[in-house]
């Protein structure tokens, strides 16, 4: 019976047209995700929500009439937008991140399910922006996730291809002689961590994490900000490590 009712709803929504109707249908999907029980229905409504987002053009979503529980972030320097949401499942949370580009061929849904081994990063992304390296466009992605014991945040370097794929293999984060395409942070459930871009998008600023006591070294559930702040700074197409920023640098 549930499958029959779901099918009727999709048929009814599918007949709607126009920007307002699309956003209204997105809101209905999100409402259903919060109301229904069972993993299969929540996933089905989440997939349908992603389909509705794909019907939007960049700039058409009315953020002043935002949808509760749906994250939205326009890119500061590229014609792209991010829609993100999570859903609780029996074995953990699923993370949905829809990157909508003006060039629809580049638009892509990144969906991470508990226990998923597809290689999709297990994060709910909340910010992204573009930068150039060797005349190619890349994006910095900032994400958040959690397990039963720890919170997680991450910096990832992504390349969105014209065929709708995402590459996470460009090592443009540089610290000394080490290069990486990503950096992750793990810390206690009761803690909060700053991870953001500066106002010009030229630095990635983040709290330095350390254990509350030396005996907890390596036990991430006891880690939290220690009062110092580090960064990656964009120079010649690479993000270079900068340690212990001063107060004056934090506001520039």
C-alpha positions in Angstrom: 0.0 0.0 0.0 2.8 2.4 0.8 4.4 1.9 -2.6 1.0 2.6 -4.3 0.5 5.8 -2.3 4.1 6.9 -3.1 3.5 6.3 -6.8 0.3 8.5 -6.7 2.2 11.3 -5.0 5.0 11.2 -7.6 2.4 11.3 -10.5 0.6 14.3 -8.9 3.8 16.2 -8.3 5.1 15.3 -11.7 2.3 17.3 -13.3 3.4 20.6 -11.6 5.2 23.2 -13.6 7.2 26.3 -13.0 9.8 27.4 -10.5 7.4 27.9 -7.6 5.8 24.4 -8.2 9.3 22.8 -8.2 10.2 24.4 -4.9 6.8 23.5 -3.4 7.4 19.9 -4.5 10.9 20.0 -2.9 9.3 21.1 0.3 6.7 18.3 0.2 9.5 15.8 -0.3 11.5 17.1 2.6 8.4 17.0 4.8 7.7 13.4 3.9 11.3 12.5 4.7 10.8 13.8 8.2 7.4 12.1 8.6 7.7 8.6 7.1 9.2 5.6 8.9 11.4 3.0 7.3 14.7 3.4 5.4 13.2 2.6 2.0 10.7 5.3 2.0 13.1 7.9 3.4 15.6 7.1 0.6 12.8 7.1 -2.0 11.7 10.6 -1.0 15.3 11.8 -0.8 16.0 10.5 -4.3 12.8 12.3 -5.5 14.0 15.5 -3.8 17.2 15.3 -5.8 15.2 14.9 -9.0 13.3 18.1 -8.3 16.4 20.0 -7.5 17.7 18.9 -10.9 14.8 20.7 -12.5 15.9 24.1 -11.2 18.2 26.5 -13.0 21.0 28.2 -11.1 19.5 31.3 -9.4 15.9 30.0 -9.4 15.8 28.7 -5.9 14.2 31.3 -3.6 16.4 31.2 -0.5 14.1 33.7 1.3 11.5 31.0 1.3 14.0 28.3 2.3 13.0 24.7 3.0 13.5 23.5 6.6 16.3 20.9 7.0 17.6 21.6 3.4 21.0 23.2 3.3 21.6 25.7 0.5 24.8 27.5 -0.5 25.4 29.5 -3.7 29.0 29.4 -4.9 30.7 32.8 -4.4 32.7 32.8 -7.6 31.1 30.3 -10.0 27.7 29.7 -11.4 26.8 26.8 -9.2 24.8 26.0 -6.1 24.9 23.4 -3.3 21.8 21.7 -1.8 22.5 19.3 1.1 20.5 17.3 3.5 20.9 14.2 5.8 18.4 11.5 6.6 18.5 9.2 9.6 18.6 5.5 8.7 18.6 2.4 10.9 22.4 2.0 10.5 23.4 5.7 10.6 22.9 8.9 8.7 22.8 9.2 4.9 24.3 12.4 3.4 23.0 13.9 0.1 24.8 16.7 -1.7 23.5 18.0 -4.9 25.8 20.3 -6.9 23.8 22.3 -9.4 25.7 24.0 -12.2 24.5 26.4 -14.9 25.9 23.8 -17.3 23.5 21.0 -16.4 25.9 18.3 -17.7 28.2 19.1 -14.8 25.5 18.8 -12.1 25.9 15.8 -9.9 24.4 14.2 -6.8 26.8 12.8 -4.2 25.0 10.3 -2.0 26.7 8.6 0.9 24.9 5.8 2.7 26.0 4.0 5.9 28.5 1.3 5.1 28.8 2.5 1.5 32.0 1.5 -0.2 31.5 3.5 -3.5 34.1 6.0 -2.5 31.7 8.9 -2.1 33.0 11.1 0.7 30.8 10.6 3.9 30.2 14.2 4.6 27.4 16.8 4.5 29.0 19.7 2.6 28.1 23.2 3.8 30.4 25.4 1.7 32.3 25.4 -1.6 34.1 27.8 -3.9 36.1 27.7 -7.1 39.8 28.4 -7.7 42.2 27.9 -10.7 45.3 25.8 -10.9 47.3 25.4 -14.1 44.4 26.9 -16.0 41.9 24.3 -14.7 38.9 25.0 -12.4 38.8 23.2 -9.1 36.6 23.6 -6.0 37.3 23.5 -2.3 34.6 21.6 -0.4 34.0 21.9 3.3 32.0 19.1 5.0 30.8 17.7 8.3 30.0 14.2 9.4 29.7 12.1 12.6 29.8 8.7 14.1 28.4 7.5 17.4 31.5 8.8 19.2 33.0 11.6 17.2 32.3 14.6 15.0 34.2 14.9 11.7 35.0 17.8 9.4 37.0 17.8 6.1 38.6 19.8 3.4 38.4 18.2 -0.1 39.7 19.4 -3.4 37.2 18.5 -6.2 37.1 18.7 -9.9 33.6 18.6 -11.6 33.9 17.3 -15.1 31.6 18.1 -18.1 30.3 14.5 -18.0 28.8 14.8 -14.5 31.6 13.1 -12.5 33.7 14.4 -9.6 37.4 13.7 -9.2 38.9 13.9 -5.7 42.5 13.1 -6.7 44.2 16.5 -7.2 46.8 17.0 -4.5 46.6 20.7 -4.1 46.8 20.9 -0.3 50.5 21.4 0.6 52.2 21.1 4.0 55.9 21.1 3.9 56.9 18.3 1.4 53.6 16.6 1.8 50.7 17.0 -0.6 47.1 15.8 -0.3 43.7 16.1 -2.0 41.9 16.1 1.4 42.4 16.7 5.1 40.0 15.4 7.7 39.6 16.4 11.4 38.0 14.3 14.2 36.9 15.6 17.6 34.6 15.0 20.5 30.8 15.0 20.2 30.4 17.8 22.7 32.9 20.1 20.9 32.5 22.5 18.0 35.2 23.2 15.4 35.7 26.2 13.1 36.4 25.4 9.5 35.6 28.1 7.0 36.9 30.3 4.1 38.0 33.8 4.7 36.0 36.7 3.2 38.0 36.6 0.0 38.1 32.9 -0.5 41.9 32.9 -0.5 42.3 31.0 2.8 40.8 28.0 4.5 40.8 28.8 8.3 40.4 26.1 11.0 40.9 25.4 14.7 43.8 23.3 15.7 42.7 20.3 17.6 44.4 18.6 20.5 43.4 16.2 23.4 42.3 17.7 26.7 45.0 15.7 28.4 48.2 14.2 27.1 47.1 10.6 28.0 44.3 10.9 25.4 46.7 11.4 22.5 45.2 9.7 19.5 41.8 9.2 21.1 39.8 11.6 18.9 36.7 11.6 21.1 38.7 13.6 23.6 40.0 16.2 21.1 38.8 19.8 20.7 40.0 23.3 19.8 43.1 24.4 21.8 42.9 28.1 21.1 45.2 28.2 18.1 44.2 28.6 14.5 45.8 27.3 11.3 45.1 27.8 7.6 45.7 26.9 4.0 46.5 29.9 1.9 46.1 29.9 -1.9 49.3 30.7 -3.7 50.0 30.0 -7.4 47.2 27.5 -7.6 48.0 25.5 -4.5 46.8 25.7 -0.9 49.9 26.2 1.3 49.9 25.5 5.1 50.1 28.4 7.4 50.4 27.8 11.1 49.2 29.8 14.2 47.4 32.7 12.6 47.4 36.0 14.6 44.2 37.9 15.4 44.9 40.5 12.7 45.2 37.8 10.1 41.9 36.2 11.0 39.9 39.2 10.0 41.7 39.9 6.7 
